[in-house]
Amino acid sequence: MITEKDILNSLKHIIDPDFQRDIVTLGFVQNIKIDGGEVSFDIVLTTPACPIKGEFERQAKEAVTKIPGVTKVNIHMTSMKRSPAPSTPTTAALAQVKSIIAVSSCKGGVGKSTVAAYLAQELASRGFRVGLVDVDIHGPSIPTLFNLVGTQIYVNEKKQLIPVEKNNLKIMSFGFLLGDAPAVMRGPIVTRYVQQILLNTAWGELDYLFIDMPPGTGD
């Protein structure tokens, strides 16, 4: 008879390269069901964009299939759901955003905006709901990277900025509001504008929101 212990033991050789521990010890294997020779279970990863999700699934199916008596293996690949944080003005504005990733650097001109743009576009091309906000007030370059210079920005009935959508990616940039002129501002003013463009944009439901930070914020 196939047991839950048999299944877990067969999966203990699958190692997560980030945590350097096996997926059983990490608690990734859940909801094991055994119906005769048919085995079903979930592999719950830390992020839906795990780059080796397919490899985990392949290794797991191969391992469990080798257990005597197993005739069929069903694996549901999923990801952890985050518990909602207490509601504040900040969390309420981004309540439908699952993950926020800031891309920063200690100085300008090192390709920070390009990295943020490529990461956001890659995940959007894979079918994830992605937003990209350019809060580099001193020299916003996201409009140029996406050929959106001179784009008109509109607001909705809630007075929220409506992000520009291109290639399945929601984009908002201070450059849309500023135009081509560079901005010279002090720290407190920059902080206020960053909060305004980040929290007053109608992002909707997003899997990932990338923030292209101003230079000098990586230290």
C-alpha positions in Angstrom: 0.0 0.0 0.0 1.3 3.5 -0.9 1.7 5.8 2.1 2.2 9.5 2.5 5.6 8.8 4.0 6.6 6.9 0.8 5.7 10.0 -1.2 7.6 12.4 1.0 10.7 10.2 1.2 10.8 10.0 -2.6 10.8 13.8 -2.9 13.4 14.6 -0.3 16.2 14.6 -2.9 14.7 17.6 -4.7 16.7 20.6 -3.5 15.7 24.3 -3.8 18.9 26.1 -5.0 18.0 29.3 -3.2 17.3 27.8 0.2 19.7 24.9 -0.2 17.2 22.6 1.5 14.8 19.9 0.1 11.2 20.8 -0.8 9.8 18.4 1.8 11.7 20.1 4.7 10.7 23.5 3.4 7.0 22.5 3.5 6.5 22.9 -0.3 4.7 19.5 -0.6 1.1 19.8 0.6 -2.3 18.2 0.2 -1.2 14.7 -0.6 -4.0 12.4 -1.7 -3.8 8.7 -2.5 -6.5 6.9 -4.4 -5.3 3.4 -5.2 -2.4 3.8 -7.5 -3.2 7.5 -8.3 -1.3 10.1 -6.3 -2.0 13.8 -6.2 -0.3 16.6 -4.3 0.5 20.3 -4.4 4.0 21.9 -4.7 3.6 25.3 -3.1 6.5 27.7 -4.2 7.4 31.0 -2.7 6.6 32.9 -5.9 4.6 32.2 -9.0 7.5 33.3 -11.2 9.9 30.6 -9.9 12.3 30.1 -12.8 12.7 26.3 -12.0 9.1 25.5 -11.4 9.0 23.2 -14.4 12.1 21.4 -13.2 10.6 20.9 -9.8 7.5 19.4 -11.4 9.5 17.1 -13.7 11.7 15.8 -10.8 8.8 15.3 -8.5 6.7 13.4 -11.1 9.7 11.2 -12.0 10.5 10.4 -8.3 6.9 9.5 -7.3 6.3 7.4 -10.4 9.1 5.1 -9.3 7.3 4.2 -6.1 5.9 0.6 -6.4 2.2 0.6 -7.0 2.0 4.2 -8.3 0.2 4.3 -11.7 -0.6 8.0 -12.1 0.8 11.2 -10.6 -1.0 14.5 -10.5 1.0 17.6 -9.4 -0.6 21.0 -8.9 2.1 23.8 -9.0 1.1 26.8 -7.1 2.5 29.6 -4.9 2.2 30.9 -1.3 -0.6 33.4 -0.6 0.5 36.3 1.5 -1.5 37.3 4.6 -2.9 40.8 4.2 -1.2 43.5 6.3 -3.2 45.9 8.5 -4.8 48.5 6.4 -3.0 51.9 6.2 -3.2 54.6 3.5 -0.1 53.0 1.9 -1.3 49.4 2.1 -4.8 50.3 1.0 -3.5 52.0 -2.1 -1.5 48.9 -3.1 -3.8 46.3 -1.6 -4.2 44.5 -4.9 -0.5 44.3 -5.6 1.0 41.0 -4.6 4.7 41.8 -4.8 6.6 45.1 -5.0 10.2 45.1 -6.3 12.4 48.2 -6.1 15.3 48.6 -8.5 17.8 51.1 -7.1 21.5 52.2 -7.5 23.9 54.4 -5.6 24.5 56.6 -8.7 22.9 57.5 -12.0 23.8 56.2 -15.5 24.4 52.6 -14.5 21.4 51.1 -16.4 19.0 50.9 -13.5 16.0 51.9 -15.6 16.9 49.5 -18.3 17.1 46.6 -15.8 13.7 47.5 -14.3 12.2 47.8 -17.7 13.5 44.4 -19.0 12.5 42.6 -15.8 9.0 44.0 -15.9 8.5 43.4 -19.6 9.8 39.8 -19.3 7.3 38.9 -16.6 4.5 40.6 -18.5 5.4 38.6 -21.6 5.0 35.4 -19.5 1.4 36.3 -18.7 1.8 37.9 -15.3 0.0 41.1 -14.4 2.9 43.6 -14.1 3.2 47.3 -13.4 6.3 49.6 -13.7 6.5 52.9 -12.0 9.3 55.4 -12.8 9.9 57.6 -9.8 13.3 58.8 -11.0 12.3 62.4 -10.7 15.8 63.8 -11.5 15.8 62.2 -15.0 12.9 59.8 -15.8 13.9 57.5 -18.7 11.1 54.9 -18.8 9.1 57.0 -21.3 12.1 57.0 -23.7 12.8 53.3 -23.3 9.2 52.4 -24.2 8.9 55.2 -26.9 6.2 56.9 -24.9 7.6 60.5 -24.8 4.8 63.1 -24.9 2.1 60.6 -23.8 -1.0 62.2 -22.3 -2.0 61.1 -18.9 -5.6 60.9 -17.7 -7.3 60.5 -14.3 -10.4 58.4 -13.4 -13.4 59.4 -11.4 -11.5 58.9 -8.1 -8.8 61.4 -9.2 -6.3 58.6 -9.7 -3.7 58.6 -12.5 -4.5 56.0 -15.1 -1.3 54.1 -16.1 -0.3 53.8 -19.7 -0.5 50.2 -21.0 2.0 48.9 -23.5 2.9 45.3 -24.3 0.6 44.1 -21.5 2.5 46.2 -19.0 1.1 49.1 -16.9 3.4 52.0 -16.9 3.5 55.3 -14.9 6.3 57.7 -14.9 7.1 61.1 -13.5 8.3 61.9 -17.0 4.7 61.8 -18.3 3.9 64.7 -15.9 7.2 66.5 -16.1 7.9 66.4 -19.8 11.5 66.6 -21.1 12.7 69.1 -18.5 15.0 67.9 -15.7 13.8 68.4 -12.2 16.0 69.8 -9.4 14.4 69.0 -6.0 15.4 68.4 -2.4 14.9 65.2 -0.5 11.6 66.0 1.3 10.0 67.2 -2.0 11.2 64.2 -3.9 9.7 61.9 -1.2 6.3 63.6 -1.5 6.2 63.3 -5.3 7.3 59.6 -5.1 4.5 58.8 -2.7 2.0 60.7 -4.9 2.8 58.9 -8.1 3.1 55.5 -6.4 0.0 55.7 -4.3 -2.3 57.8 -6.5 -2.1 55.5 -9.6 -5.0 53.1 -10.4 -2.8 50.0 -10.6 -5.6 47.5 -10.1 -4.7 43.8 -9.6 -1.0 43.1 -10.1 1.3 40.2 -9.5 4.3 42.4 -9.6 5.0 46.1 -9.3 8.5 47.3 -10.3 9.7 50.6 -8.9 12.5 52.4 -10.8 14.0 54.4 -7.9 15.8 57.7 -8.1 19.6 57.5 -8.2 21.4 57.5 -4.9 18.8 55.3 -3.2 20.8 52.1 -3.3 23.0 52.8 -0.3 
